[in-house]
Amino acid sequence: MVQVINNFKDVKVLLIRPPFSESYALAKVKNIVPLAPSLSLATIAPYISKNGASVEILDLQISENPLSDLKKKIKEYDPQIIGFTFLTPSYNFIQKSVSLLKKLNNNILIFAGGPHVSTFPKENLQLFDFVLIGESELALKEVFSGKPFNKISGIGFKDKNIFHINKTFKRILNLDELSYPDWSLFNLKKYVSSKSFVKKNPVGSIETSRGCPFTCDFCNKNIFGYKFRSKSVERTVDEIEYMLSLGFKEIHIQDDGFSTNLQRAKDICDEIIKRKLDLIWNFPNGIRADKFDKELATKLVKSGCYNVCFGIETGNKELLKLSNKNITLETIKKSINIANKAGLQTTGYFMFGFPNETKNSMNETIDFAISSGLNLAKLAILTPLPGTKRFEEWDELGLIKSKDWSKYNTHKPDEVYKHPNLNWSEIYHHYRLFYRRFYLRPKFIFSRIKESITNKTVFSDMNIFFKTKF
């Protein structure tokens, strides 16, 4: 393993995002996932190119034939270094890709980062030449400045079949120091999402903060950690304004906790309003219901936001408490009501499969979703992803049946684990029942038809409806 990279002027680097089919192939809502350029790759690209390397991005989420397009890109671009970012369900695709790459050119240097890699750096060194652990900007900056690998924090590498892991990495405390993501590496015209679930294309993603101080046992915090860090109001709105100037028509906030600092969230809205930005924005990653109030809702609407998503998880009080969500159903319902009255569309995220889940608690969740006033609802099945407390506890109890990462699908994980007190037929029955009861209600159907006519999305909505197997 080469432990230092130099001669950057002649180095070609290709960054790759795998297709997300592994994550959403079995989902009821796979047709409504917004398609946007990769924020993570756009963010790390400047730290590679600063020292003269040439960088291109291959986004296989917009590919019809991912492996074929990968092979074609390698032959055309002929990179010396390739980097992947991926989530656990994409691991098998990554294995196939690396195998293909090594057959095409065994001298290509291949690295990877992301939550799965950060959780299992040693395992991933079986596949990659080096791996990034945690936040990767500073490590990449040092890698591509020619610093020896054994002097760099937050990487793992192998030297003569010996694995070296340095899990200690530096988190960036002042996020204003981050370089702007390099959106010039994407063809924005290729990113078209359904008009049923976005207002305008193309959609662009932005992070305004990192870290989440809350302790939900199903979340992986090994990248951004628990300490909340944020960009300043000015930097955040500057970046939004910059994205609009590049041609993005809608902005999606991807923070784990945009409103963790509630006053800062309101100040961002005020700055957008002050600058009179023609902005349409959305919160697909969710806002905590206990970090939301009437004043924020009003400011969001005035600044161009049309939708907020709430991570609700369950309609059972006891399960909500045991999940360490640290929130109540009363607070959630109150925030949904506030958002609706302010004119915001509301979406709720739910899960089945908590440790003490029962048929009764699943029915309570369905009832809560229907009675809460939500416009839309999405349901997943709890999957104990690596790096989470849930994975660790169930692994110790012997409930994890497989570590074939391709099976870690949040809509059909029956091959991953044995649920402590439910059989899978019960879980899947209620999974289907959730969607049937929520979306086949006359009240929902009539309101959706009315909205479709108003927004001129009748054909798009009909297409999605008939593709969804209720």
Secondary structure, DSSP 8 states (H G I E B T S, - for coil): -------GGG-EEEEEE--SHHHHTT-TTGGG------HHHHHHHHHHHTTT-EEEEEEGGG-SSHHHHHHHHHHHH--SEEEEE--GGGHHHHHHHHHHHHHH-TT-EEEEESHHHHH-HHHHTTT-SEEE-SS-HHHHHHHTTT--GGG-TTEEEEETTEEEE-------S-GGGS----GGGS-GGG----TTT-SSSSEEEE--EE------TT---TTT-SS-EE--HHHHHHHHHHHHHHT--EEEE--S-TTSSHHHHHHHHHHHHHTT----EEEEEEE-GGG--HHHHHHHHHTTEEEEEEEEE-S-HHHHHHTT----HHHHHHHHHHHHHHT-EEEEEEEE--TT--HHHHHHHHHHHHHTT-SEEEEEE----TTSHHHHHHHHTT-B----GGG--TT--TTTB--SS--HHHHHHHHHHHHHHHHS-HHHHHHHHHHHHHHT-HHHHHHHHHHS--
